[in-house]
Amino acid sequence: MSDPIKNRYEFVLLFDVKDGNPNGDPDAGNLPRIDPETGNGLVTDVCLKRKVRNYVQLVHADKQQTDISGDEQGYDIYVREKAVLTTQQERAYKALSDEEAEGATQVQQAKAWMCKNFFDIRAFGAVMSLKDFNCGQVRGPVQLAFARSADRIFSAEHSITRMAVATEKEAEKQKGDNRTMGRKFTIPYGLYEAHGFISAPLAKQTGFSEDDLTLFWDALINMFDHDRSAARGEMAPRKLIVFRHESELGNAPAQKLFDLVTVKKNCGEAPPRAFTDYTVTIDGDNCPAGVTIDEKI
């Protein structure tokens, strides 16, 4: 694995959805998440991190084993579907059971082992201070804010029919009519903008490396292609704009860099229905000294 990153980064991810629900709200009957004051759509950071985790899990499936051993490993996923976190952390204690403390506490050793072997802990951090097999807490260098749509979104409700039932009892209750009704919610179109931050000092603490960074960019670009479902419609990344600082601590405030990217609707009063209904501009002429802009998409 390569050395930890030595530069600070910020990035802007633009992605869109067509005839789908990018992030349902379980507290609102799975309606698309919205800002109730403005009507703009929202996608949580947790939703985006889940897609990154799933992509890494697919790419490095051959390096994820029940018992991790060897330096070639390091791409397992800590927060995965149906995972038991205590069991995940127990693996660290089993791996270190025969090793000497070497001046470090058992919790510190376990935390270092977890960072070394789990990509999402190195990237996003984790709270692992459970009563059994305590592995401490890790602040991750990669953080994402909520994604917000460029304009108000309209949530459409659709009735759907299933031509079958799940059980014989349900069939008897339906009296021969096996059709069951349901609902799904979609938005016709939405362009979302997410902001992200990557800290070099925190990367030193977790071991988040240049190889990890390359994998993270790949995940942002490709994660929607491996997350298809009838509920999410067509989702795609449209722009990934990366700001690279020359120094570890950074050469300009993050918000000043984000302000260089503007997204404006160009379809007049008509509701936007495609990415071409927007114009995205990057004011590279006013980019602060010590910062370079890399358009990965």
Backbone as a ProteinNet text record, in pm:
[ID]
protein_1_A
[PRIMARY]
MSDPIKNRYEFVLLFDVKDGNPNGDPDAGNLPRIDPETGNGLVTDVCLKRKVRNYVQLVHADKQQTDISGDEQGYDIYVREKAVLTTQQERAYKALSDEEAEGATQVQQAKAWMCKNFFDIRAFGAVMSLKDFNCGQVRGPVQLAFARSADRIFSAEHSITRMAVATEKEAEKQKGDNRTMGRKFTIPYGLYEAHGFISAPLAKQTGFSEDDLTLFWDALINMFDHDRSAARGEMAPRKLIVFRHESELGNAPAQKLFDLVTVKKNCGEAPPRAFTDYTVTIDGDNCPAGVTIDEKI
[TERTIARY]
84.8	0	88.2	51	132.4	125.8	203.3	211.6	83.7	56.4	-60.9	-51.4	-165.8	-167.7	-103.8	-47.5	23.1	-39.8	-154.1	-219.7	-365.3	-414.4	-556.2	-635.1	-757.3	-844.4	-984.5	-1050.7	-1195.7	-1247.5	-1375	-1429.7	-1578.6	-1623.4	-1765.4	-1810.2	-1914	-1971.4	-2111.1	-2132.1	-2265	-2317.9	-2436.3	-2499.2	-2648	-2710.1	-2852.2	-2930.7	-3061.8	-3153	-3270.9	-3314.6	-3429.4	-3530.7	-3653.6	-3762.7	-3723	-3670.4	-3630	-3631.8	-3601.4	-3595.1	-3452.5	-3372.4	-3230.8	-3203.9	-3295.1	-3272.7	-3405.8	-3474	-3603.7	-3590.6	-3692.5	-3696.8	-3787.6	-3734	-3819.4	-3918.8	-3891.7	-3985.4	-4100.2	-4094.9	-4200.4	-4252.7	-4265	-4318.5	-4231.1	-4100.3	-4001.1	-4013.5	-4076.9	-4075.5	-3932.9	-3899.9	-3767.2	-3741.4	-3621.6	-3588.4	-3590.6	-3645.9	-3649.7	-3620.1	-3578.5	-3572.2	-3713.9	-3780.9	-3922.3	-3944.5	-3841.7	-3857.8	-3842.3	-3754.2	-3726.5	-3780.2	-3803.4	-3845.6	-3731.5	-3607.2	-3492.6	-3475.4	-3432.2	-3409.1	-3278.9	-3273.5	-3155.5	-3118	-2988.1	-2934.6	-2832.6	-2845.7	-2759.3	-2618	-2525.2	-2387	-2379.3	-2463.6	-2464.6	-2501.4	-2597.2	-2637.9	-2521.5	-2448.6	-2336.7	-2222.4	-2195.2	-2088.5	-2123.6	-2252.9	-2294.1	-2259.1	-2280.5	-2251.6	-2101	-2021.4	-1876	-1832.3	-1884.7	-1850.2	-1884.6	-2004.2	-2045.4	-1954.1	-1909.8	-1820.6	-1686.2	-1629.6	-1501	-1514.3	-1626.6	-1650.3	-1653.8	-1710.4	-1713.5	-1574	-1501.2	-1370.5	-1270.7	-1277.8	-1179	-1241.1	-1338.2	-1404	-1304.6	-1202.6	-1105	-1011.4	-1011.8	-922.6	-996.8	-1123.4	-1202.9	-1229.5	-1176.2	-1183.9	-1240.6	-1280.7	-1332.2	-1224	-1105.1	-991.8	-885.6	-862.1	-765.1	-625.1	-533.8	-393.7	-309.3	-194.8	-105.7	-119.4	-8.5	-5.4	-79.3	-109.2	-178.4	-324.8	-376.5	-515.6	-531.4	-649.5	-670.1	-792.3	-873.6	-988.1	-1120.8	-1122.4	-1248.2	-1335.8	-1465.6	-1560.9	-1617.2	-1606.9	-1651.7	-1803.6	-1863.1	-2008.9	-2066.8	-2097.8	-2157.1	-2292.8	-2371.3	-2507.2	-2505.8	-2586.5	-2605.6	-2479.8	-2382.1	-2260.5	-2289.4	-2220.4	-2223.3	-2092.9	-2102.4	-1982	-1892.6	-1950.5	-1868.5	-1785.9	-1845.5	-1772.6	-1659.5	-1685	-1579.2	-1461.5	-1492.2	-1386.4	-1315.1	-1384.9	-1322.8	-1207.2	-1218.4	-1111.5	-979.6	-987.4	-865.4	-799.9	-879.9	-825.6	-767.7	-832.1	-778.1	-644.9	-634.6	-511.2	-396.8	-428	-325.1	-304.2	-375.4	-372.7	-235.2	-157.1	-25.9	88.2	56	158.9	187	307.7	342.6	289.5	266.5	208.4	300.9	430.5	529.3	502.6	467.8	449.1	313.5	226.5	94.3	-10.9	-120.4	-228.3	-297.3	-373.4	-443	-545.1	-613.1	-711.9	-644.6	-531.1	-460	-412.8	-365.2	-323.6	-441.8	-553	-671.8	-720.8	-716.4	-758	-667.8	-538.2	-445.2	-471.4	-502.7	-532.2	-658.3	-759.4	-884.8	-861.7	-783	-752.2	-677.5	-587.3	-505.1	-588	-687.9	-757.7	-892.4	-950	-1082.2	-1074.1	-1109.5	-1102.6	-1191.5	-1315.8	-1408.6	-1370.6	-1296.5	-1247.8	-1134.1	-1043.4	-935.2	-990.2	-1098.4	-1152.2	-1248.2	-1351	-1460.2	-1452.9	-1365.6	-1361.4	-1471.6	-1473.4	-1574.3	-1568.9	-1683.6	-1691.3	-1691.6	-1582.4	-1566	-1547.1	-1591.7	-1574.2	-1688.8	-1715.9	-1817.3	-1762.8	-1854.1	-1813.2	-1724.4	-1762.9	-1682.4	-1588.8	-1461.2	-1359.3	-1350	-1324.3	-1313.6	-1196.2	-1224.9	-1120.1	-1109.7	-1171.3	-1157.9	-1241.1	-1205.1	-1272.4	-1171.3	-1215.6	-1129	-1198.7	-1130.8	-1180.5	-1129.1	-1221.1	-1182.1	-1144.1	-1048.4	-1006.8	-1105.1	-1192.3	-1285.8	-1424.1	-1476.3	-1609.2	-1691.7	-1821.5	-1915.3	-2028.4	-2074.5	-2193.9	-2315.4	-2435.7	-2556.6	-2548.1	-2596.8	-2614.2	-2748.9	-2751.5	-2872.6	-2900.8	-3026.8	-3062	-3050.9	-3021.9	-3005.5	-3137.1	-3249	-3381.3	-3476.6	-3596.8	-3701.1	-3730.8	-3767.2	-3803.8	-3953.6	-4009.4	-4149.9	-4156.8	-4221.7	-4233.2	-4363.1	-4352.6	-4469.3	-4497.5	-4624.3	-4666.7	-4730.2	-4688.2	-4737.2	-4795.8	-4912.1	-4970.4	-4913.3	-4879.7	-4824.8	-4903.9	-4903.8	-4979.4	-4886.4	-4897.7	-4825.4	-4925.2	-4895.9	-4990.3	-4972.8	-4929.1	-4909.4	-4917	-4931.7	-4933.3	-4821.2	-4789.3	-4674.6	-4709.1	-4828.5	-4862.6	-5000.9	-5028.5	-5160.2	-5268.5	-5235	-5330.6	-5372	-5273.2	-5302.8	-5388	-5365.6	-5443.2	-5589.3	-5611	-5747.8	-5819.7	-5746	-5804.5	-5843.3	-5764.4	-5792	-5905.7	-5948.4	-6060	-6035.7	-5917.5	-5888	-5826.6	-5838.2	-5776	-5640	-5535	-5402.3	-5329.7	-5399.8	-5335.7	-5329.3	-5212.3	-5195.8	-5144.3	-5188.5	-5155.3	-5044.2	-4966.3	-4860.9	-4837.6	-4738	-4705.5	-4554.9	-4512.3	-4372	-4364.9	-4256.7	-4239.1	-4115.1	-4127	-4013.4	-4012.7	-3900.3	-3893.4	-3860.5	-3924.1	-3898.6	-3752.4	-3691.8	-3550.6	-3496.8	-3372.7	-3305.7	-3156	-3092.1	-2946.3	-2898.5	-2814.9	-2771.1	-2622.4	-2588.8	-2450.1	-2407.3	-2298.6	-2242.8	-2102.2	-2068.4	-1934.5	-1862.5	-1733	-1653.7	-1521.6	-1463.5	-1342.1	-1249.7	-1119.6	-1021.6	-904.8	-879	-777.3	-651.2	-538.5	-410.7	-364.4	-375.7	-335.4	-413.4	-543.5	-621	-585.7	-548	-505.8	-380.2	-293.1	-173.5	-211.2	-317.3	-357.8	-421.3	-493.4	-562	-485.6	-389	-316	-383.3	-478.1	-545.8	-442.3	-422.1	-306.8	-342.7	-239.4	-260.8	-339.6	-312.4	-389.5	-536	-558.2	-695.3	-766.3	-694.1	-752.9	-793.9	-708.3	-741.4	-865.4	-873.7	-990.3	-1115.3	-1101.8	-1216.7	-1269.1	-1179.1	-1224.5	-1295.3	-1238.7	-1302	-1442.2	-1456.3	-1585.8	-1688.7	-1651.4	-1745.7	-1790.2	-1699.9	-1730.9	-1817.7	-1794.5	-1856.9	-1964.3	-1984.3	-2069.9	-2215.3	-2267.6	-2407.9	-2431.6	-2328.3	-2343.9	-2362.4	-2328.8	-2343.4	-2445.5	-2534.7	-2636.3	-2774.2	-2794.6	-2920.1	-3034.6	-3151	-3273.2	-3391.4	-3507.6	-3627.4	-3665.4	-3628.5	-3667.5	-3583.9	-3458.7	-3370	-3364.9	-3429.6	-3431.6	-3293	-3270	-3139.5	-3061.5	-2955.8	-2866.9	-2729.2	-2664	-2534.1	-2452.2	-2319.8	-2233.2	-2217.7	-2221	-2209.3	-2080.2	-2037.6	-1911.9	-1846.8	-1715.7	-1636.3	-1520.2	-1528.1	-1429.3	-1348.6	-1218.1	-1130.8	-1037.5	-1030.3	-937.4	-824.4	-703	-586	-498.8	-474.9	-389.7	-243.9	-152.9	-11.2	37.5	-29.5	16.4	-79.2	-34.9	-118	-235.6	-210.9	-315.2	-403.4	-361.7	-444.4	-396.5	-433.2	-389.6	-503.3	-628.2	-743	-861.7	-955.9	-1075.5	-1158.5	-1217.7	-1295.8	-1411.4	-1480.9	-1598	-1561.8	-1442.8	-1398.2	-1379	-1337.1	-1320.1	-1454.1	-1544.8	-1677.1	-1750	-1724.8	-1791.1	-1743.9	-1632.7	-1583.7	-1671.5	-1751.6	-1837.7	-1980.4	-2038.3	-2175.9	-2259.3	-2380.7	-2475.1	-2599.1	-2629.5	-2743.8	-2834.3	-2963.4	-3061.4	-3064.5	-3071.9	-3071.1	-3195.2	-3298.6	-3417.8	-3535.1	-3504.6	-3609.7	-3705.4	-3835.3	-3936.9	-3976.4	-3932.4	-3966.9	-3894.8	-3958.6	-3890.6	-3775.1	-3661.2	-3546.9	-3577.8	-3537.5	-3559.7	-3435	-3321.2	-3197	-3079.2	-2961	-2841.1	-2812.3	-2852	-2830.7	-2916.4	-3011.7	-3091.5	-3018	-2893.6	-2810.5	-2677.5	-2621.3	-2487.2	-2397.6	-2289.3	-2194.2	-2067.3	-2027.6	-1904.8	-1809.8	-1680.6	-1575.4	-1486.1	-1481.2	-1404.5	-1258.2	-1187.6	-1047.6	-956.9	-998.3	-913.9	-897.7	-995.3	-989.7	-955.4	-899.1	-858.2	-740	-745.5	-637.6	-503.6	-397	-262.2	-242.5	-170.2	-143.5	-250.7	-353.3	-462.3	-474.6	-483.5	-504.3	-640.5	-701.9	-834.4	-820.8	-880.8	-877.3	-1021.4	-1065.7	-1199.5	-1186.6	-1229.8	-1218.7	-1332.3	-1442.9	-1549.3	-1580.5
-119.2	0	124.1	225.6	346.7	431.9	541.4	629.5	711.4	760.2	847.2	972	1025.7	1145.3	1262.6	1354.6	1468.7	1602.3	1598	1720.8	1722.8	1844.6	1860	1867	1817.3	1820.5	1865.3	1933.1	1948.6	1904.4	1868.7	1828.8	1859.6	1876	1896.4	1781.5	1710.4	1602.1	1642.9	1647.2	1671.7	1540	1501.4	1380.5	1407.2	1332	1354.8	1224.9	1239.6	1127.1	1158.4	1058.3	1073.3	964.2	1004.8	911.7	810.5	861.3	774	846.2	772.7	825.8	809.6	915.7	900.4	866	903.5	878	894.8	785.9	791.5	823	888.7	926.2	828.4	740.9	642.7	706.7	829.1	898.7	964	959.8	1020.8	922.5	795.1	695.3	669.5	693.7	675.6	778	890.8	1001.1	1050.3	1105.4	1164.5	1272	1273.9	1371.9	1512.8	1606.3	1745.2	1839.4	1959.6	2071.1	2127.8	2118.3	2158.9	2307.4	2389.1	2533	2574.7	2508.5	2549.5	2452.5	2327.6	2227.3	2163.2	2200.5	2137.8	1994.9	1907.6	1769.6	1753.7	1652.3	1622.4	1475.7	1449.1	1313.2	1315	1224.5	1229.2	1182	1225.3	1178.2	1027.6	975.3	832.1	752.4	803.2	736.9	728.6	838.4	839.7	750.4	752	666.1	518.8	485.9	347.3	301.1	387	350.7	335.6	420.4	407.2	275	243.5	116.5	-2.6	0.4	-111.3	-127.5	-14.2	-22.1	-82.3	-37.3	-91.5	-240.1	-277.9	-419.1	-502.6	-447.4	-518.2	-528.7	-417.3	-413.8	-505.1	-510	-586.8	-707.1	-767.3	-884.1	-997.3	-1008.6	-1116.6	-1093.8	-971.6	-941.1	-930.4	-971.5	-966.5	-1108.9	-1143.2	-1278.5	-1278.4	-1396.2	-1406.5	-1371.8	-1419.8	-1387.1	-1319.1	-1192.5	-1116.5	-1146.8	-1173.7	-1192	-1153.9	-1089.3	-1052.9	-909	-848.9	-707.6	-677	-781.3	-755.8	-720.9	-743.1	-713.7	-565.3	-525.4	-387.1	-321.9	-397.2	-337.4	-398.8	-453.7	-502.8	-383.5	-409	-304	-333.8	-237.1	-251.4	-242.5	-136.7	-118.6	-175.8	-303.3	-369.9	-425	-460.6	-507.9	-630.3	-626	-735.1	-767.2	-677.4	-701.5	-685.9	-765.2	-751	-683.3	-558.4	-479.3	-536.6	-593.4	-655.8	-769.8	-847.2	-956.3	-903.5	-793.2	-731.8	-691.6	-631.3	-583.5	-697.8	-807.5	-924.2	-976.1	-960.1	-1004.8	-935.4	-806.5	-733.5	-793.4	-827.6	-883.4	-1022.7	-1100.4	-1232.3	-1221	-1122.9	-1104.4	-1058.2	-986.4	-930.4	-1010.9	-1121.5	-1193.7	-1248.4	-1281.9	-1341	-1240.9	-1112.1	-1011.4	-935.9	-886.3	-805.2	-664.3	-594.7	-460.2	-359.3	-376.1	-285.6	-140	-117.8	19	78.5	11.1	63.5	-15.8	48.1	-21.4	-116	-210.2	-305.8	-236.7	-134.3	-60.9	11.5	72.4	143	47	-68.8	-169.1	-216.8	-240.7	-287.3	-180.7	-54.9	53.1	59.8	46.6	49.2	-67.6	-184.4	-301.8	-278.5	-219.1	-192.4	-93	11.2	108.9	43.5	-44.9	-108.5	-198.9	-265.6	-370.2	-330	-216.4	-176.9	-42.5	-45.6	77	185.9	152.6	258.1	319.6	247.7	308.2	404.8	365.4	456.8	582.8	569.8	683.7	767.1	702.6	776.3	777.8	694.1	684.2	593.7	574.5	487.9	504.1	482.4	474.6	326.7	279.3	136.9	111.4	204.9	194	116.4	-2	-89.6	-157.9	-205.2	-264.6	-384.5	-470.5	-588.4	-556	-589	-570.5	-423.3	-338.3	-194	-163.8	-93.5	-52.9	99.3	170.5	316.1	386.8	509.9	591.5	643.9	656.9	703.9	817.9	931	1041.2	1021.9	1007.5	981	1106.9	1097.6	1214.8	1254.7	1162.7	1189.7	1216.1	1334.4	1369.5	1428.2	1399.1	1447.5	1522.7	1629.4	1699	1644.7	1682.4	1644.5	1699.9	1622.1	1672.9	1744.5	1853.8	1935.2	1959.6	1952	1971.6	2118.7	2142.6	2279.7	2356.5	2285.9	2349	2268.1	2322.1	2248.4	2118.4	2017.2	1891.4	1866.7	1794.1	1755.6	1605.3	1565.4	1423.7	1367.8	1270	1206.5	1073.7	1043.6	919.1	828.5	701.8	607.7	485.6	444.8	319.8	204.9	95.9	-20.6	-144.1	-245.5	-367.9	-487.5	-574.3	-701.5	-811.8	-892	-993.6	-1125.4	-1121.8	-1242.7	-1205.7	-1307.7	-1286.9	-1369.6	-1341.6	-1405.6	-1540.5	-1556.9	-1679.5	-1730.7	-1858.9	-1917.3	-1844.7	-1807	-1736.5	-1604.5	-1536.1	-1409.1	-1432.4	-1543.2	-1575.1	-1601.3	-1671.4	-1697.7	-1568.2	-1481.2	-1352.6	-1269.4	-1281.2	-1205.1	-1267.1	-1389.1	-1457	-1473.5	-1523.6	-1553.9	-1440.9	-1319.1	-1205.1	-1179.8	-1227.3	-1222.1	-1089.2	-993.8	-864.3	-787.8	-733.9	-648.8	-513.8	-410.4	-274.1	-217.7	-131.1	-62.7	74.6	145.1	278.9	294.3	379.4	419	567	629	772.9	798.8	892.2	930.4	1081.7	1132.3	1269.6	1263.4	1348.2	1341.6	1367.5	1466.6	1495.4	1581.9	1557.3	1641.7	1636.8	1752.3	1761.6	1800	1715.1	1731.6	1769.6	1850.3	1892	1855.2	1779.1	1738.3	1793.9	1837.7	1888	1788.9	1772.1	1679.4	1739.7	1681.9	1733.6	1617.1	1634	1530.5	1596.2	1551	1610.8	1526.5	1587.5	1515.5	1482	1573.6	1536.4	1416.7	1410.4	1295	1169.2	1186.3	1071	1006.7	1087.4	1032.6	942	979	902.2	769.1	765.1	641	560.6	623.9	554.9	564.4	658.3	676	719	635.7	648.5	704.1	725.4	768.4	663.2	535.8	429.4	435	460.7	473.9	591.1	700.4	819	789.5	721	684.3	596.4	502	414.1	493.7	592.6	675.3	754.5	815	886.4	790.1	670.5	571.3	535.9	526.4	491.1	600.1	726.9	835	837	800.3	803.1	683.7	567.2	443.2	385.7	443.4	378.1	364.4	458.2	449.5	336.8	299.3	192.3	56.4	46.8	-80.1	-67.1	29.4	53.1	68.5	-0.2	14.1	-54.5	6.9	-55.3	15.1	-52.4	7.9	135.8	146.2	262.5	385.2	364.9	478.8	532.4	465.7	519	528.5	634.2	655.9	758.1	711.9	800.8	795.9	911.7	917.5	1033.8	1015.6	1128.9	1217.8	1347.6	1440.4	1521.6	1558	1631.7	1591.6	1571.4	1554.4	1650.8	1757.7	1865.6	1861.5	1839.7	1820.5	1940.6	1994.2	2102.5	2044.2	2051.1	1995.1	2108.5	2106	2206.4	2160.3	2254.8	2219.6	2174.9	2220.1	2191	2095.3	2043.8	1954.9	2029.2	2149.6	2224.5	2304.4	2320.3	2389.7	2529.5	2579.1	2710.2	2809	2766.4	2855.8	2796.1	2880.1	2827.5	2742.8	2638.4	2546.8	2617.6	2705.5	2768.3	2858.1	2918.7	3001.8	2918.1	2795	2705.1	2656.9	2623.6	2579.3	2689	2813.9	2926.3	2943.7	2878.7	2886.5	2806.7	2715.9	2631.1	2685.4	2716.4	2765.7	2676.1	2650.6	2568.1	2653.1	2679.5	2764.4	2695.6	2709.6	2653.3	2738	2673.3	2746.8	2719.7	2660.1	2622.6	2716.9	2833.9	2931.7	2889.9	2911.2	2878.6	2731.3	2658.2	2515.8	2438.1	2334.9	2254.1	2176.5	2168.1	2093.7	1945.2	1882.9	1740.6	1667.5	1736.1	1673	1758.2	1697.9	1770.8	1887.2	1874	1981.1	2104.5	2092.4	2207.8	2295.1	2258.1	2335.7	2370.4	2480.7	2520.1	2521.7	2445.6	2438.7	2511.5	2608.2	2684	2675.7	2675.5	2672.8	2793.6	2882.1	3006.5	2980.6	2915.5	2883.5	3004.6	3116.8	3236.6	3294.5	3271.1	3323	3216.8	3107	3001.7	3051.6	3038.4	3089	3023	3094.6	3040.6	2919.2	2821	2700.8	2594.3	2618.9	2522.8	2493	2366.1	2325.8	2258.9	2272.5	2218.2	2102.4	1990.6	1870.2	1825.4	1834.7	1785.1	1638	1550.8	1408.1	1356.4	1431.3	1404	1534.2
0	0	0	-72.9	-86	40	41.8	158.3	173.9	296.7	316.5	229.5	192.1	107.9	181	104.4	162.7	123.3	60.2	13.1	58.7	83.8	115.1	-15.1	-11.9	-128.6	-88.1	-179.2	-176.4	-312.6	-319.5	-448.6	-455.5	-579.5	-608.7	-698.2	-654.7	-733.8	-778	-909.5	-965.5	-1020.9	-977.5	-1030.8	-1049	-1138	-1162.3	-1154.1	-1145.9	-1142	-1233.4	-1306.9	-1395.8	-1363.7	-1333.8	-1305.1	-1197.8	-1088.4	-979.5	-846.4	-741.8	-605.6	-555.2	-555.3	-522.5	-377.3	-287.2	-144	-70.4	-48.7	17.4	166.3	220.5	361.5	435.7	520.5	589.4	685.3	728.3	817	740.8	608.4	526.5	422	460.7	367.6	248.2	261.9	155.3	42.9	69.2	-26.4	-46.4	-163.2	-181.8	-75.3	-23.6	80.1	20.7	98.1	51.8	166.8	131.9	225.4	234.3	348.1	353.8	330.5	349.5	329.8	184.7	111.1	-26.8	-130.6	-91.9	-188.6	-265	-235.3	-301.3	-250.9	-340.1	-301.2	-223.9	-139.4	-59	-74.8	-70.6	-61.6	51.2	147.3	264.6	233.1	316.5	305.8	328.2	417.5	446	321.1	244.1	120	21.5	5.4	-89.3	-40.7	89.3	143.3	124.5	136.1	115.5	-25.4	-122.9	-261.6	-283.2	-217.9	-226.9	-165.5	-48.7	16.7	-73.6	-132.4	-217.5	-337.7	-394.6	-510.9	-471.1	-361.2	-315.6	-286.3	-228.3	-198.1	-325.9	-434	-561.1	-623.4	-623.8	-688.9	-620	-486.8	-410.4	-342.1	-407.7	-347.9	-322.4	-407.1	-391.8	-275	-217.3	-105.9	27	28.4	149.7	195.3	310	359.1	500.7	546.7	682.6	783.7	761.1	848.3	764.5	791.2	713	763.3	673.3	709.5	589.9	617.1	508.5	466.9	423.2	387.6	258.5	178.9	53.4	75.6	196.4	225.5	260	297.3	338.5	277.6	204.2	135.6	179.7	299.2	353	390.9	411	445.7	583.6	673	812.3	822.3	765.7	769.8	640.8	644.4	528.7	568.4	467.8	493.3	583.3	689.4	785.5	864.6	866.6	944.4	1092.8	1174.3	1319.7	1359.3	1403.5	1423.3	1532.3	1637.1	1741	1683.4	1594	1530.3	1443.9	1374.9	1294.7	1383	1497.5	1586.1	1658.1	1679.4	1742.5	1658.3	1527.4	1438.5	1469.8	1507	1541.5	1665	1765.3	1889.1	1865.3	1777.6	1746.3	1673.3	1583.7	1507.6	1595.4	1704	1791	1917.8	1934.3	2061.5	2095.4	1993	2017.2	2000.7	1982.7	1961.5	2090.5	2104.9	2220.6	2202.9	2314.9	2310.4	2245.5	2260.7	2200.5	2237.8	2362.8	2411.4	2385	2311.5	2279.5	2356	2387.1	2454.1	2356.2	2411.3	2326.7	2237.3	2291.6	2212.6	2097	2122	2014.9	1907.7	1949.2	1851.2	1767.7	1835.6	1764.3	1665.8	1708.2	1618.7	1495.7	1515.5	1402.6	1308.2	1363	1279.9	1197.1	1259.2	1187.9	1074.5	1100.1	995.1	879.3	912.8	810	720	777	703.7	645.8	689.3	641.6	568.7	441.6	361.1	416.5	451.8	494	627.2	712	836.1	805.3	716.3	676.6	613.6	537.7	463.5	547.6	603.5	667.5	819.8	877.3	1022.5	1074.6	1207.2	1268.8	1419.7	1482.8	1629.3	1664.4	1721.5	1750.5	1899.9	1982.5	2127.5	2191	2136.2	2192.9	2318.8	2401.6	2528.3	2506.3	2412	2380	2264.8	2281.8	2178.2	2136.8	2233.2	2210.8	2118.8	2007.3	1913.2	1902.9	1995.2	1998.2	1892.5	1865.5	1764.6	1663.3	1539.5	1430.9	1358.6	1345.6	1262.7	1120.8	1028.8	891.1	815.9	724	646.6	537.1	494.1	385	442.7	416.4	465.6	351	354.6	254.1	322	257.4	303.9	229.4	274.6	201.5	58.8	-35.9	-172.2	-180.1	-255.6	-267.9	-415.6	-454.9	-595.5	-633.3	-760	-808.1	-806	-821.6	-822.7	-736.1	-717.6	-648.7	-722.3	-649.8	-713.9	-695.3	-789.2	-782.3	-759.8	-653.4	-620.7	-677.8	-765.6	-826.2	-756.4	-737.7	-674.9	-779.7	-782.5	-882.9	-813.1	-858.4	-811.4	-894.1	-828.7	-897.1	-855.4	-942.9	-919.4	-925.3	-825.6	-828	-859.4	-958.8	-1005.9	-931.8	-809.3	-730.6	-583	-498	-354.2	-292.6	-168.6	-105.5	-43.1	10.7	82.5	40.6	72.4	46.1	126.5	249.1	333.8	270.4	212.2	146	21.4	-48	-167.2	-132.2	-22.1	22.9	59.6	122	161.7	40.4	-68.3	-190.3	-271.8	-234.8	-301.5	-451.7	-484.9	-624.1	-702.8	-652.5	-721.6	-657.5	-724	-664.2	-685.8	-738.2	-758.7	-626.4	-595.8	-478.1	-523.8	-455.6	-495.4	-407	-466	-392.2	-451.1	-394.5	-443.8	-452.9	-543.3	-549.6	-581.8	-539.8	-556.8	-641	-734.5	-817.7	-836.5	-881.3	-928.9	-1078	-1160.7	-1305.8	-1340.1	-1272.1	-1296.2	-1182.2	-1146.8	-1047.9	-1066.8	-1062.6	-1066.8	-927.4	-868.5	-730.3	-724.5	-625.4	-604.5	-463.1	-452.9	-324	-309.9	-189.2	-159.3	-68.2	-93.3	-12.7	28.8	133.8	195.2	229.2	203.2	235.1	308.2	430.5	517.9	517.4	482.9	484.2	626.4	725.5	862.2	916.5	889.6	935.9	857.8	730.4	650.5	709.6	767	833.7	949.5	1020.7	1137.9	1100.6	988.1	949	845.3	777.3	671.3	536.1	520.3	390.6	287.5	186.3	97.6	-39.1	-119.6	-257.6	-336	-310	-375.4	-332	-203.6	-153.1	-220	-238.6	-300.7	-444.6	-518.7	-656.8	-660.1	-567.7	-559.7	-524.6	-438.1	-399.5	-518.7	-598	-718.4	-813.6	-831.4	-918.8	-868.6	-736.5	-678.8	-707.3	-691.9	-718.2	-863.9	-952.8	-1096	-1136.9	-1075.5	-1123.7	-1031.9	-913	-813.6	-858.4	-936.3	-977.1	-1077.5	-1152.6	-1250.5	-1184.4	-1056.1	-984.2	-871.8	-886.1	-783	-846.9	-958.9	-1031.1	-955.9	-962.6	-911.7	-975.9	-971.3	-1029.2	-956.1	-827.9	-749	-782.2	-823.1	-840.4	-983.2	-1075.8	-1211.3	-1270.8	-1347.3	-1410.6	-1329.2	-1264.5	-1189.3	-1252.4	-1261.6	-1328	-1273.5	-1261.4	-1228.3	-1351	-1332.1	-1444.3	-1440.4	-1322.1	-1307.2	-1175.4	-1177.1	-1056.1	-1065.6	-988.8	-993.7	-864.9	-877.9	-762.7	-748.1	-626.8	-593.9	-510	-562.6	-494	-441.1	-311.9	-248.6	-253.2	-262.1	-262.8	-126.1	-20	116	186.5	300	380.3	442	489.8	560	465.7	342.1	244.5	212.8	95.4	47.8	28.7	56	39.8	114.7	157.7	224.3	128.9	183.1	100.1	30	102.8	43.8	-73.5	-67	-179	-304.2	-286.8	-400.5	-453.9	-364.2	-408.7	-485.7	-447.5	-514.9	-658.9	-695.4	-832.4	-929.2	-873.5	-955.7	-948.9	-1062.6	-1068	-1159.1	-1114.6	-1190.6	-1215.4	-1342.4	-1375.8	-1476.8	-1454.9	-1547.4	-1674.1	-1790.8	-1917.2	-2002.1	-1938.9	-2015.9	-1989.5	-1937.6	-1915.3	-1805.8	-1830.3	-1730.9	-1733.6	-1834.2	-1843.1	-1733.5	-1680.2	-1578	-1639.5	-1572	-1627.4	-1633.8	-1743	-1761.7	-1811	-1818.7	-1863.8	-1817.4	-1816.2	-1775.2	-1869	-1995.6	-2092.2	-2062.1	-1972	-1930.5	-1829.5	-1798.8	-1706.7	-1773.2	-1729.8	-1771.5	-1647.9	-1653.9	-1542.3	-1582.8	-1502.7	-1531.7	-1413.3	-1443.5	-1341.9	-1365.4	-1269.2	-1282	-1247.1	-1340.4	-1315.6	-1309	-1369.3	-1369.1	-1227.9	-1142.6	-1006.3	-903.3	-949.9	-857	-772.8	-640.9	-554.6	-584.8	-554.6	-572.8	-482.6	-535.5	-457.2	-469	-552	-571.3	-719.8	-754.7	-893.6	-906.8	-1023.8	-1050.1	-1148.5	-1113.2	-1197.1	-1221.2	-1346.7	-1383	-1421.8	-1333.8	-1359.1	-1446.6	-1452.2	-1547.4	-1618.8
[MASK]
+++++++++++++++++++++++++++++++++++++++++++++++++++++++++++++++++++++++++++++++++++++++++++++++++++++++++++++++++++++++++++++++++++++++++++++++++++++++++++++++++++++++++++++++++++++++++++++++++++++++++++++++++++++++++++++++++++++++++++++++++++++++++++++++++++++++++++++++++++++++++++++++++++++++++

